Amino acid sequence: MTDNDNGSPSGSGRPSRGDRRQVAREKARLARARQKARARRGRWALIAGVAVVVVALIVGVGYAVVSSVPDAATNPRNMAGNGITIGKGLKLVSGDSTTTSASADPTSTATAGSADTVKISIYLDYLCPVCGGFEKANNDYIKGLVQSGAATVEYHPIAILTNSSLGTKYSQRAAASAACVATYSPDSFFDFNTAMFDRQPEEQTAGLTNAQLVTLIKGVSGITDTDKIQKCVTDQTYAPWVLTATQQALTGPLDGTDVKKVAGTPTVLVNGQQYKYTTPFTNEEFSNFIVTAAGNSYTDTATATPTPTPTPTPTKSSKKK
Protein backbone atom coordinates (compact mmCIF):
# COMPACT_ATOMS: atom_id res chain seq x y z
CA MET A 1 0.00 0.00 0.00
CA THR A 2 1.29 3.45 -0.86
CA ASP A 3 0.51 6.91 0.43
CA ASN A 4 -2.01 8.59 -1.87
CA ASP A 5 -0.31 12.04 -1.50
CA ASN A 6 3.27 11.23 -2.38
CA GLY A 7 3.63 7.49 -2.98
CA SER A 8 5.57 6.84 0.21
CA PRO A 9 4.91 3.46 1.80
CA SER A 10 2.17 3.75 4.41
CA GLY A 11 3.29 3.12 7.99
CA SER A 12 6.97 3.58 7.19
CA GLY A 13 7.32 6.12 10.07
CA ARG A 14 8.95 8.75 7.83
CA PRO A 15 7.22 12.15 7.18
CA SER A 16 5.79 12.51 3.77
CA ARG A 17 6.83 15.24 1.37
CA GLY A 18 3.63 17.13 2.20
CA ASP A 19 4.45 16.91 5.88
CA ARG A 20 7.94 18.22 5.27
CA ARG A 21 6.62 21.13 3.20
CA GLN A 22 4.16 21.98 5.93
CA VAL A 23 6.89 21.84 8.56
CA ALA A 24 9.11 24.03 6.41
CA ARG A 25 6.31 26.54 5.91
CA GLU A 26 5.67 26.59 9.66
CA LYS A 27 9.36 27.16 10.39
CA ALA A 28 9.44 29.99 7.88
CA ARG A 29 6.33 31.52 9.42
CA LEU A 30 7.83 31.30 12.90
CA ALA A 31 11.10 32.81 11.65
CA ARG A 32 9.20 35.70 10.07
CA ALA A 33 7.24 36.19 13.29
CA ARG A 34 10.45 36.24 15.31
CA GLN A 35 11.97 38.73 12.87
CA LYS A 36 8.94 41.00 13.13
CA ALA A 37 9.01 40.74 16.91
CA ARG A 38 12.68 41.68 16.94
CA ALA A 39 11.96 44.61 14.63
CA ARG A 40 9.12 45.80 16.87
CA ARG A 41 11.33 45.51 19.93
CA GLY A 42 14.04 47.45 18.15
CA ARG A 43 11.63 50.24 17.22
CA TRP A 44 10.30 50.47 20.77
CA ALA A 45 13.84 50.46 22.13
CA LEU A 46 14.75 53.27 19.73
CA ILE A 47 11.65 55.26 20.68
CA ALA A 48 12.34 54.69 24.38
CA GLY A 49 15.96 55.73 23.92
CA VAL A 50 14.96 58.92 22.12
CA ALA A 51 12.42 59.65 24.84
CA VAL A 52 15.05 59.23 27.52
CA VAL A 53 17.39 61.59 25.67
CA VAL A 54 14.62 64.17 25.20
CA VAL A 55 13.66 63.99 28.86
CA ALA A 56 17.31 64.29 29.86
CA LEU A 57 17.70 67.33 27.62
CA ILE A 58 14.56 68.94 29.05
CA VAL A 59 15.72 68.28 32.60
CA GLY A 60 19.21 69.54 31.78
CA VAL A 61 17.95 72.73 30.15
CA GLY A 62 15.54 73.29 33.01
CA TYR A 63 18.33 72.86 35.53
CA ALA A 64 20.56 75.20 33.58
CA VAL A 65 17.85 77.87 33.46
CA VAL A 66 17.09 77.53 37.15
CA SER A 67 20.80 77.49 37.97
CA SER A 68 21.34 80.69 36.00
CA VAL A 69 18.79 82.56 38.14
CA PRO A 70 20.42 83.87 41.33
CA ASP A 71 19.08 82.26 44.47
CA ALA A 72 16.85 84.76 46.27
CA ALA A 73 18.56 83.85 49.53
CA THR A 74 21.85 85.26 48.19
CA ASN A 75 20.39 88.58 47.03
CA PRO A 76 20.35 91.51 49.45
CA ARG A 77 17.25 93.50 50.24
CA ASN A 78 16.88 97.18 49.40
CA MET A 79 19.30 96.99 46.47
CA ALA A 80 17.10 97.01 43.39
CA GLY A 81 19.38 97.32 40.37
CA ASN A 82 22.31 96.37 42.65
CA GLY A 83 22.26 99.77 44.33
CA ILE A 84 20.78 101.21 47.52
CA THR A 85 19.19 104.66 47.28
CA ILE A 86 19.37 107.06 50.22
CA GLY A 87 17.12 110.11 50.37
CA LYS A 88 15.89 112.90 52.63
CA GLY A 89 16.98 112.51 56.22
CA LEU A 90 19.60 109.99 55.07
CA LYS A 91 16.91 107.29 55.04
CA LEU A 92 16.30 104.48 52.57
CA VAL A 93 14.12 105.66 49.71
CA SER A 94 10.86 103.71 49.88
CA GLY A 95 10.00 101.38 47.04
CA ASP A 96 13.67 100.51 46.54
CA SER A 97 13.46 96.99 47.92
CA THR A 98 13.99 93.63 46.24
CA THR A 99 12.14 90.53 47.36
CA THR A 100 14.41 87.96 48.95
CA SER A 101 14.18 85.34 51.62
CA ALA A 102 16.08 87.50 54.11
CA SER A 103 14.14 87.65 57.34
CA ALA A 104 14.61 91.36 57.87
CA ASP A 105 11.88 93.71 56.75
CA PRO A 106 13.20 97.19 57.48
CA THR A 107 10.73 100.04 57.45
CA SER A 108 11.54 102.88 55.09
CA THR A 109 10.74 106.35 56.38
CA ALA A 110 11.75 108.31 53.31
CA THR A 111 9.67 108.68 50.18
CA ALA A 112 10.82 108.57 46.60
CA GLY A 113 12.40 111.76 45.35
CA SER A 114 10.29 114.28 43.46
CA ALA A 115 10.80 114.95 39.78
CA ASP A 116 13.23 117.81 40.47
CA THR A 117 15.39 115.85 42.93
CA VAL A 118 18.95 115.40 41.70
CA LYS A 119 19.94 111.74 41.45
CA ILE A 120 23.56 110.92 42.22
CA SER A 121 24.77 107.37 41.47
CA ILE A 122 28.17 106.14 42.62
CA TYR A 123 29.83 102.87 41.62
CA LEU A 124 32.59 102.30 44.14
CA ASP A 125 35.13 99.83 45.45
CA TYR A 126 35.96 100.09 49.15
CA LEU A 127 39.65 99.43 48.45
CA CYS A 128 39.89 101.95 45.59
CA PRO A 129 42.09 104.91 46.64
CA VAL A 130 40.54 107.16 43.99
CA CYS A 131 37.11 106.40 45.47
CA GLY A 132 38.52 107.40 48.83
CA GLY A 133 39.74 110.70 47.35
CA PHE A 134 36.31 111.42 45.87
CA GLU A 135 34.58 110.65 49.18
CA LYS A 136 36.98 112.81 51.19
CA ALA A 137 36.40 115.80 48.92
CA ASN A 138 32.65 115.45 48.43
CA ASN A 139 31.02 113.31 51.12
CA ASP A 140 30.00 116.21 53.37
CA TYR A 141 28.59 118.09 50.37
CA ILE A 142 26.60 115.05 49.22
CA LYS A 143 25.36 114.55 52.78
CA GLY A 144 23.99 118.10 52.86
CA LEU A 145 22.18 117.66 49.54
CA VAL A 146 20.66 114.32 50.49
CA GLN A 147 19.75 115.28 54.04
CA SER A 148 17.82 118.32 52.79
CA GLY A 149 16.00 116.37 50.09
CA ALA A 150 17.65 118.22 47.20
CA ALA A 151 19.25 114.99 46.01
CA THR A 152 19.28 111.24 46.44
CA VAL A 153 22.44 109.16 46.35
CA GLU A 154 22.53 105.62 45.03
CA TYR A 155 25.49 103.50 46.12
CA HIS A 156 26.65 100.53 44.03
CA PRO A 157 29.34 98.60 45.94
CA ILE A 158 31.36 96.46 43.53
CA ALA A 159 34.69 94.63 43.72
CA ILE A 160 37.22 95.25 40.98
CA LEU A 161 40.27 95.19 43.28
CA THR A 162 39.61 91.80 44.85
CA ASN A 163 43.08 90.61 43.85
CA SER A 164 44.80 93.67 45.34
CA SER A 165 44.61 92.73 49.03
CA LEU A 166 47.25 90.01 49.49
CA GLY A 167 44.78 87.21 48.92
CA THR A 168 42.16 88.29 51.49
CA LYS A 169 39.61 89.42 48.85
CA TYR A 170 38.96 92.59 50.82
CA SER A 171 37.02 94.34 48.04
CA GLN A 172 34.60 91.46 47.74
CA ARG A 173 34.23 91.02 51.50
CA ALA A 174 33.69 94.75 52.03
CA ALA A 175 31.03 94.96 49.32
CA ALA A 176 29.31 91.86 50.73
CA SER A 177 29.32 93.53 54.16
CA ALA A 178 27.72 96.61 52.61
CA ALA A 179 24.96 94.36 51.30
CA CYS A 180 24.45 93.03 54.84
CA VAL A 181 23.95 96.57 56.15
CA ALA A 182 21.61 97.40 53.26
CA THR A 183 19.54 94.34 54.12
CA TYR A 184 19.29 94.67 57.89
CA SER A 185 19.90 98.35 58.68
CA PRO A 186 19.39 100.36 55.47
CA ASP A 187 18.72 103.68 57.20
CA SER A 188 22.28 103.53 58.55
CA PHE A 189 23.87 102.89 55.16
CA PHE A 190 25.07 106.45 54.53
CA ASP A 191 26.94 106.55 57.83
CA PHE A 192 28.25 103.03 57.24
CA ASN A 193 29.60 104.09 53.84
CA THR A 194 31.29 107.10 55.45
CA ALA A 195 32.86 104.88 58.12
CA MET A 196 34.17 102.45 55.49
CA PHE A 197 36.12 105.21 53.77
CA ASP A 198 37.23 106.70 57.09
CA ARG A 199 38.85 103.30 57.78
CA GLN A 200 39.85 102.56 54.20
CA PRO A 201 42.96 100.36 54.01
CA GLU A 202 45.66 100.98 51.46
CA GLU A 203 45.74 99.02 48.23
CA GLN A 204 48.03 95.96 48.30
CA THR A 205 47.39 95.42 52.00
CA ALA A 206 45.25 92.73 53.63
CA GLY A 207 42.54 95.20 54.59
CA LEU A 208 40.14 94.68 57.49
CA THR A 209 39.27 91.20 58.70
CA ASN A 210 35.62 90.14 58.90
CA ALA A 211 35.80 90.61 62.66
CA GLN A 212 37.11 94.16 62.18
CA LEU A 213 34.35 94.87 59.66
CA VAL A 214 31.78 93.74 62.22
CA THR A 215 33.33 96.00 64.86
CA LEU A 216 33.27 98.94 62.43
CA ILE A 217 29.62 98.29 61.59
CA LYS A 218 28.59 98.02 65.25
CA GLY A 219 30.20 101.41 65.84
CA VAL A 220 27.96 103.14 63.25
CA SER A 221 25.36 105.34 64.91
CA GLY A 222 21.83 103.96 64.71
CA ILE A 223 22.84 100.54 63.36
CA THR A 224 20.23 97.85 64.03
CA ASP A 225 20.06 94.03 63.91
CA THR A 226 23.75 93.75 64.72
CA ASP A 227 23.52 90.01 65.45
CA LYS A 228 22.09 89.33 61.98
CA ILE A 229 24.65 91.62 60.38
CA GLN A 230 27.49 89.90 62.24
CA LYS A 231 26.39 86.48 60.98
CA CYS A 232 25.89 87.87 57.48
CA VAL A 233 29.39 89.38 57.40
CA THR A 234 31.05 86.33 58.99
CA ASP A 235 29.33 83.93 56.59
CA GLN A 236 29.89 86.27 53.65
CA THR A 237 26.30 85.62 52.67
CA TYR A 238 26.31 88.08 49.79
CA ALA A 239 29.74 87.33 48.32
CA PRO A 240 28.15 85.56 45.30
CA TRP A 241 25.92 88.57 44.74
CA VAL A 242 28.96 90.86 44.71
CA LEU A 243 30.50 88.84 41.88
CA THR A 244 27.29 89.08 39.85
CA ALA A 245 26.80 92.79 40.53
CA THR A 246 30.42 93.53 39.60
CA GLN A 247 30.19 91.59 36.35
CA GLN A 248 26.95 93.34 35.42
CA ALA A 249 28.49 96.74 36.11
CA LEU A 250 31.59 95.96 34.03
CA THR A 251 29.61 94.61 31.07
CA GLY A 252 26.63 96.95 31.24
CA PRO A 253 24.38 98.44 30.21
CA LEU A 254 23.84 100.90 33.06
CA ASP A 255 20.17 101.79 33.40
CA GLY A 256 19.06 105.40 33.09
CA THR A 257 22.19 106.66 31.35
CA ASP A 258 24.03 106.65 28.04
CA VAL A 259 27.11 105.36 29.87
CA LYS A 260 27.42 101.80 28.60
CA LYS A 261 29.40 100.26 31.46
CA VAL A 262 31.67 100.89 34.40
CA ALA A 263 35.23 101.28 33.17
CA GLY A 264 36.70 102.02 36.60
CA THR A 265 35.84 103.28 40.04
CA PRO A 266 34.57 105.65 41.07
CA THR A 267 32.02 105.99 38.29
CA VAL A 268 29.80 108.91 39.31
CA LEU A 269 26.59 109.81 37.52
CA VAL A 270 24.36 112.83 38.10
CA ASN A 271 20.92 112.51 36.53
CA GLY A 272 22.44 109.90 34.24
CA GLN A 273 25.36 112.10 33.11
CA GLN A 274 28.88 110.95 33.94
CA TYR A 275 31.07 113.14 36.08
CA LYS A 276 34.43 113.24 34.30
CA TYR A 277 36.58 114.35 37.18
CA THR A 278 40.12 115.57 37.47
CA THR A 279 42.42 114.77 40.36
CA PRO A 280 43.08 115.84 42.97
CA PHE A 281 39.36 116.09 43.63
CA THR A 282 37.83 119.41 44.58
CA ASN A 283 34.31 119.97 45.85
CA GLU A 284 34.06 123.08 43.69
CA GLU A 285 34.42 121.00 40.53
CA PHE A 286 31.85 118.44 41.62
CA SER A 287 29.30 121.00 42.89
CA ASN A 288 29.56 122.89 39.59
CA PHE A 289 28.92 119.62 37.74
CA ILE A 290 25.89 118.94 39.94
CA VAL A 291 24.35 122.29 39.01
CA THR A 292 25.18 121.85 35.31
CA ALA A 293 23.85 118.28 35.12
CA ALA A 294 20.69 119.22 37.00
CA GLY A 295 20.12 122.17 34.68
CA ASN A 296 20.63 120.02 31.59
CA SER A 297 17.98 117.62 32.86
CA TYR A 298 15.31 120.32 32.84
CA THR A 299 16.14 122.35 29.74
CA ASP A 300 13.65 120.40 27.62
CA THR A 301 10.82 120.54 30.17
CA ALA A 302 8.60 123.58 29.91
CA THR A 303 7.20 123.22 33.42
CA ALA A 304 10.47 122.25 35.06
CA THR A 305 11.33 123.45 38.52
CA PRO A 306 14.23 125.92 38.48
CA THR A 307 17.67 124.34 38.59
CA PRO A 308 18.50 123.43 42.19
CA THR A 309 21.46 125.26 43.63
CA PRO A 310 21.87 123.74 47.10
CA THR A 311 24.65 125.23 49.17
CA PRO A 312 24.94 123.26 52.41
CA THR A 313 27.28 124.59 55.05
CA PRO A 314 30.62 122.87 54.48
CA THR A 315 32.16 120.92 57.32
CA LYS A 316 35.61 119.47 57.70
CA SER A 317 35.95 116.19 55.84
CA SER A 318 36.67 113.07 57.84
CA LYS A 319 40.21 111.82 57.69
CA LYS A 320 41.17 108.20 57.18
CA LYS A 321 42.15 106.45 60.35
C-alpha positions as CSV (number, residue, x, y, z in Angstrom):
1,M,0.0,0.0,0.0
2,T,1.3,3.4,-0.9
3,D,0.5,6.9,0.4
4,N,-2.0,8.6,-1.9
5,D,-0.3,12.0,-1.5
6,N,3.3,11.2,-2.4
7,G,3.6,7.5,-3.0
8,S,5.6,6.8,0.2
9,P,4.9,3.5,1.8
10,S,2.2,3.8,4.4
11,G,3.3,3.1,8.0
12,S,7.0,3.6,7.2
13,G,7.3,6.1,10.1
14,R,9.0,8.7,7.8
15,P,7.2,12.1,7.2
16,S,5.8,12.5,3.8
17,R,6.8,15.2,1.4
18,G,3.6,17.1,2.2
19,D,4.4,16.9,5.9
20,R,7.9,18.2,5.3
21,R,6.6,21.1,3.2
22,Q,4.2,22.0,5.9
23,V,6.9,21.8,8.6
24,A,9.1,24.0,6.4
25,R,6.3,26.5,5.9
26,E,5.7,26.6,9.7
27,K,9.4,27.2,10.4
28,A,9.4,30.0,7.9
29,R,6.3,31.5,9.4
30,L,7.8,31.3,12.9
31,A,11.1,32.8,11.6
32,R,9.2,35.7,10.1
33,A,7.2,36.2,13.3
34,R,10.5,36.2,15.3
35,Q,12.0,38.7,12.9
36,K,8.9,41.0,13.1
37,A,9.0,40.7,16.9
38,R,12.7,41.7,16.9
39,A,12.0,44.6,14.6
40,R,9.1,45.8,16.9
41,R,11.3,45.5,19.9
42,G,14.0,47.5,18.1
43,R,11.6,50.2,17.2
44,W,10.3,50.5,20.8
45,A,13.8,50.5,22.1
46,L,14.7,53.3,19.7
47,I,11.7,55.3,20.7
48,A,12.3,54.7,24.4
49,G,16.0,55.7,23.9
50,V,15.0,58.9,22.1
51,A,12.4,59.7,24.8
52,V,15.1,59.2,27.5
53,V,17.4,61.6,25.7
54,V,14.6,64.2,25.2
55,V,13.7,64.0,28.9
56,A,17.3,64.3,29.9
57,L,17.7,67.3,27.6
58,I,14.6,68.9,29.1
59,V,15.7,68.3,32.6
60,G,19.2,69.5,31.8
61,V,17.9,72.7,30.1
62,G,15.5,73.3,33.0
63,Y,18.3,72.9,35.5
64,A,20.6,75.2,33.6
65,V,17.9,77.9,33.5
66,V,17.1,77.5,37.2
67,S,20.8,77.5,38.0
68,S,21.3,80.7,36.0
69,V,18.8,82.6,38.1
70,P,20.4,83.9,41.3
71,D,19.1,82.3,44.5
72,A,16.9,84.8,46.3
73,A,18.6,83.8,49.5
74,T,21.9,85.3,48.2
75,N,20.4,88.6,47.0
76,P,20.4,91.5,49.4
77,R,17.3,93.5,50.2
78,N,16.9,97.2,49.4
79,M,19.3,97.0,46.5
80,A,17.1,97.0,43.4
81,G,19.4,97.3,40.4
82,N,22.3,96.4,42.6
83,G,22.3,99.8,44.3
84,I,20.8,101.2,47.5
85,T,19.2,104.7,47.3
86,I,19.4,107.1,50.2
87,G,17.1,110.1,50.4
88,K,15.9,112.9,52.6
89,G,17.0,112.5,56.2
90,L,19.6,110.0,55.1
91,K,16.9,107.3,55.0
92,L,16.3,104.5,52.6
93,V,14.1,105.7,49.7
94,S,10.9,103.7,49.9
95,G,10.0,101.4,47.0
96,D,13.7,100.5,46.5
97,S,13.5,97.0,47.9
98,T,14.0,93.6,46.2
99,T,12.1,90.5,47.4
100,T,14.4,88.0,49.0
101,S,14.2,85.3,51.6
102,A,16.1,87.5,54.1
103,S,14.1,87.7,57.3
104,A,14.6,91.4,57.9
105,D,11.9,93.7,56.7
106,P,13.2,97.2,57.5
107,T,10.7,100.0,57.4
108,S,11.5,102.9,55.1
109,T,10.7,106.4,56.4
110,A,11.7,108.3,53.3
111,T,9.7,108.7,50.2
112,A,10.8,108.6,46.6
113,G,12.4,111.8,45.4
114,S,10.3,114.3,43.5
115,A,10.8,114.9,39.8
116,D,13.2,117.8,40.5
117,T,15.4,115.8,42.9
118,V,18.9,115.4,41.7
119,K,19.9,111.7,41.4
120,I,23.6,110.9,42.2
121,S,24.8,107.4,41.5
122,I,28.2,106.1,42.6
123,Y,29.8,102.9,41.6
124,L,32.6,102.3,44.1
125,D,35.1,99.8,45.4
126,Y,36.0,100.1,49.2
127,L,39.6,99.4,48.4
128,C,39.9,102.0,45.6
129,P,42.1,104.9,46.6
130,V,40.5,107.2,44.0
131,C,37.1,106.4,45.5
132,G,38.5,107.4,48.8
133,G,39.7,110.7,47.3
134,F,36.3,111.4,45.9
135,E,34.6,110.7,49.2
136,K,37.0,112.8,51.2
137,A,36.4,115.8,48.9
138,N,32.6,115.5,48.4
139,N,31.0,113.3,51.1
140,D,30.0,116.2,53.4
141,Y,28.6,118.1,50.4
142,I,26.6,115.0,49.2
143,K,25.4,114.6,52.8
144,G,24.0,118.1,52.9
145,L,22.2,117.7,49.5
146,V,20.7,114.3,50.5
147,Q,19.8,115.3,54.0
148,S,17.8,118.3,52.8
149,G,16.0,116.4,50.1
150,A,17.6,118.2,47.2
151,A,19.2,115.0,46.0
152,T,19.3,111.2,46.4
153,V,22.4,109.2,46.3
154,E,22.5,105.6,45.0
155,Y,25.5,103.5,46.1
156,H,26.6,100.5,44.0
157,P,29.3,98.6,45.9
158,I,31.4,96.5,43.5
159,A,34.7,94.6,43.7
160,I,37.2,95.2,41.0
161,L,40.3,95.2,43.3
162,T,39.6,91.8,44.9
163,N,43.1,90.6,43.9
164,S,44.8,93.7,45.3
165,S,44.6,92.7,49.0
166,L,47.2,90.0,49.5
167,G,44.8,87.2,48.9
168,T,42.2,88.3,51.5
169,K,39.6,89.4,48.9
170,Y,39.0,92.6,50.8
171,S,37.0,94.3,48.0
172,Q,34.6,91.5,47.7
173,R,34.2,91.0,51.5
174,A,33.7,94.8,52.0
175,A,31.0,95.0,49.3
176,A,29.3,91.9,50.7
177,S,29.3,93.5,54.2
178,A,27.7,96.6,52.6
179,A,25.0,94.4,51.3
180,C,24.4,93.0,54.8
181,V,23.9,96.6,56.1
182,A,21.6,97.4,53.3
183,T,19.5,94.3,54.1
184,Y,19.3,94.7,57.9
185,S,19.9,98.4,58.7
186,P,19.4,100.4,55.5
187,D,18.7,103.7,57.2
188,S,22.3,103.5,58.5
189,F,23.9,102.9,55.2
190,F,25.1,106.5,54.5
191,D,26.9,106.6,57.8
192,F,28.3,103.0,57.2
193,N,29.6,104.1,53.8
194,T,31.3,107.1,55.4
195,A,32.9,104.9,58.1
196,M,34.2,102.5,55.5
197,F,36.1,105.2,53.8
198,D,37.2,106.7,57.1
199,R,38.9,103.3,57.8
200,Q,39.8,102.6,54.2
201,P,43.0,100.4,54.0
202,E,45.7,101.0,51.5
203,E,45.7,99.0,48.2
204,Q,48.0,96.0,48.3
205,T,47.4,95.4,52.0
206,A,45.3,92.7,53.6
207,G,42.5,95.2,54.6
208,L,40.1,94.7,57.5
209,T,39.3,91.2,58.7
210,N,35.6,90.1,58.9
211,A,35.8,90.6,62.7
212,Q,37.1,94.2,62.2
213,L,34.4,94.9,59.7
214,V,31.8,93.7,62.2
215,T,33.3,96.0,64.9
216,L,33.3,98.9,62.4
217,I,29.6,98.3,61.6
218,K,28.6,98.0,65.2
219,G,30.2,101.4,65.8
220,V,28.0,103.1,63.2
221,S,25.4,105.3,64.9
222,G,21.8,104.0,64.7
223,I,22.8,100.5,63.4
224,T,20.2,97.8,64.0
225,D,20.1,94.0,63.9
226,T,23.7,93.7,64.7
227,D,23.5,90.0,65.4
228,K,22.1,89.3,62.0
229,I,24.6,91.6,60.4
230,Q,27.5,89.9,62.2
231,K,26.4,86.5,61.0
232,C,25.9,87.9,57.5
233,V,29.4,89.4,57.4
234,T,31.0,86.3,59.0
235,D,29.3,83.9,56.6
236,Q,29.9,86.3,53.6
237,T,26.3,85.6,52.7
238,Y,26.3,88.1,49.8
239,A,29.7,87.3,48.3
240,P,28.1,85.6,45.3
241,W,25.9,88.6,44.7
242,V,29.0,90.9,44.7
243,L,30.5,88.8,41.9
244,T,27.3,89.1,39.8
245,A,26.8,92.8,40.5
246,T,30.4,93.5,39.6
247,Q,30.2,91.6,36.4
248,Q,27.0,93.3,35.4
249,A,28.5,96.7,36.1
250,L,31.6,96.0,34.0
251,T,29.6,94.6,31.1
252,G,26.6,97.0,31.2
253,P,24.4,98.4,30.2
254,L,23.8,100.9,33.1
255,D,20.2,101.8,33.4
256,G,19.1,105.4,33.1
257,T,22.2,106.7,31.3
258,D,24.0,106.6,28.0
259,V,27.1,105.4,29.9
260,K,27.4,101.8,28.6
261,K,29.4,100.3,31.5
262,V,31.7,100.9,34.4
263,A,35.2,101.3,33.2
264,G,36.7,102.0,36.6
265,T,35.8,103.3,40.0
266,P,34.6,105.6,41.1
267,T,32.0,106.0,38.3
268,V,29.8,108.9,39.3
269,L,26.6,109.8,37.5
270,V,24.4,112.8,38.1
271,N,20.9,112.5,36.5
272,G,22.4,109.9,34.2
273,Q,25.4,112.1,33.1
274,Q,28.9,110.9,33.9
275,Y,31.1,113.1,36.1
276,K,34.4,113.2,34.3
277,Y,36.6,114.3,37.2
278,T,40.1,115.6,37.5
279,T,42.4,114.8,40.4
280,P,43.1,115.8,43.0
281,F,39.4,116.1,43.6
282,T,37.8,119.4,44.6
283,N,34.3,120.0,45.9
284,E,34.1,123.1,43.7
285,E,34.4,121.0,40.5
286,F,31.8,118.4,41.6
287,S,29.3,121.0,42.9
288,N,29.6,122.9,39.6
289,F,28.9,119.6,37.7
290,I,25.9,118.9,39.9
291,V,24.3,122.3,39.0
292,T,25.2,121.9,35.3
293,A,23.9,118.3,35.1
294,A,20.7,119.2,37.0
295,G,20.1,122.2,34.7
296,N,20.6,120.0,31.6
297,S,18.0,117.6,32.9
298,Y,15.3,120.3,32.8
299,T,16.1,122.4,29.7
300,D,13.7,120.4,27.6
301,T,10.8,120.5,30.2
302,A,8.6,123.6,29.9
303,T,7.2,123.2,33.4
304,A,10.5,122.2,35.1
305,T,11.3,123.5,38.5
306,P,14.2,125.9,38.5
307,T,17.7,124.3,38.6
308,P,18.5,123.4,42.2
309,T,21.5,125.3,43.6
310,P,21.9,123.7,47.1
311,T,24.7,125.2,49.2
312,P,24.9,123.3,52.4
313,T,27.3,124.6,55.1
314,P,30.6,122.9,54.5
315,T,32.2,120.9,57.3
316,K,35.6,119.5,57.7
317,S,35.9,116.2,55.8
318,S,36.7,113.1,57.8
319,K,40.2,111.8,57.7
320,K,41.2,108.2,57.2
321,K,42.2,106.4,60.4
